[in-house]
């Protein structure tokens, strides 16, 4: 039986082509996921939760390539943020998204008020791998489809 969840049902309903890859359900790093998939790390994107100092504003979901850190200063500049940004702890990320780390996906959080950003380098790739919204499931889909569906802003995060 093929893997199904709300994210895959959404993609199917919208007629968006994707491929699902399943793994054991433990938390894997984006680098480990790339290794299991046999693809370069720059094709596997992790979703990071970034918190704003202004508690009235929703957190930011940042999709960035495996193996790299993001610059919160660069992200703030790209978004025109005047106040500091900070990375959410694992507990904070899980509390605000209601998803387990290792399974956080912008596609699972559509219409939840999160600002969604994608590292600009992704625009040069035909497709990338992202979480399918739960641990142990990864999706490969076209970058253009991901941007169209999520409304992601292309930003410099390095």
N, C-alpha and C positions, 0 to 999 in steps of 0.2 A: 504494500500500500504506500502510495506517495505521501511525503510529508505535507501536512496542511496546517495552517494557523491563520489568524486574522490577516497577517501581512500577505501571505500567499493568496488568500481569497481576494484581498483588495487588488493585488496586481492582476490576477485573473479577470476580475470584474472590469478592470480598466483596459484590458487587452494588452498589458505590458509584458513583453517577453522577459523571462528570467530563468535561472537554473538554480536549484537548491542543492546544497551539499550538507550532509549530516555527519556529525561527530559525536563522540561521547559527551554527555551533558556537563562535564566539569568546566570550570572557567579556564579558557585558553587566552593567551595573549594574541594580539594581532599577528605578531611574528610567528608564533607557533601555528596559528591558523594558516598563514602563508606557506609554511613548511609542509603542513599536511595536504594542502591543496596543490603543492608543487608549482606555485606561482611566485613571481617576485614580490617582496614585501610592499613595494610602492603601489601594488594593485589591490592590496587589502586595506580597507579603511576601518578604523576604530571610531566609535562614537564616544566623545568625551562630554561630560556635563560641566559647564562653567557657570558659576554663580556670580550675580551682580551684588554690589554693595547696597544698592537700592532694593530693599526687600519687596517693594511693590511691583517689581518687574520680574517676569518669568525667567528661569534659567535659559542658557543657550546650549544647544546641542551642536557640537563641532565634530564633523567627520574629517579625520586627518589620517594620512598614511601610516602604516605600521612602521615601527622603528624610529620614529621621530617624536620629538617633544614639540609642543606648540608654545609660541610666545604670547603670553597674555597681553603684553604691551602692544604687540602687532595686531592682535585680535581687537583690542579696545580701539585702536586707531582706525582699523578697517570699519568698525561699527559706529564710530563717532561717540563712543562712550567717554564720558567725562570722569566717571568714578572708576575705582579699581575693580578688576575682575579677579576671581580666584577659582582654582580647580575645586570641584566638589570632592569630599572624601567618598569612599565607597559607600558608607552608610547614608550620606546625604544624597548621592546619586540615586541609590535605590529608593530612598524615601520620596524624592520629587518625581521620579519617573514611574514608580511602582513596578519596575523591571529589575532583574538581577544584573549586576555588572557582568560583562561577558555576553549579555543578551540585549543590551540597550540598543535600540534602533530608532532612527527618526521616522521610519515607516510605521512603526508601532505606536508612535506618539503624534500622529497627524491630528490636527484640530484640537490639540491640548494646550495651545498657547505658547509653545516653545519657539524661540527664534532658532532657525536652523541654518547652519553655515557649513560650507564645504570648502576644503582647501583648494585654492585656485588650480593647482597642478592637476587635479582630477579632470579638468576641462580638456586636457590634452590627451586623455585616454578614451578609448571607445567604450570600455566597461570597467567596473570595479566590483570587488566583493565587499559586502557589508553584512552585519548581523541581520538575521531574519526575525529578530524580536524575542528570541529566547536562546539560552545557552544550548549549544549543540546543533545549531542550524545557521547556515550562512547562505547568502544569495549572491549571485552574479547577475548584474543587470547593467544596461546602458546608462552612462553618466547623464546623457540628455534626458532620459526617462526619469531618473532619480531627481534631477533638478526640477523638471516640469511637475512632478508629483508632490514634492516637498516644498517647492518655492525657495529652495536653499540659495543663500547668498554666497557667491564665490568670494573668498577672502584669502589674504595672505596670513598664514599663521606661524611663519618662521622668522 
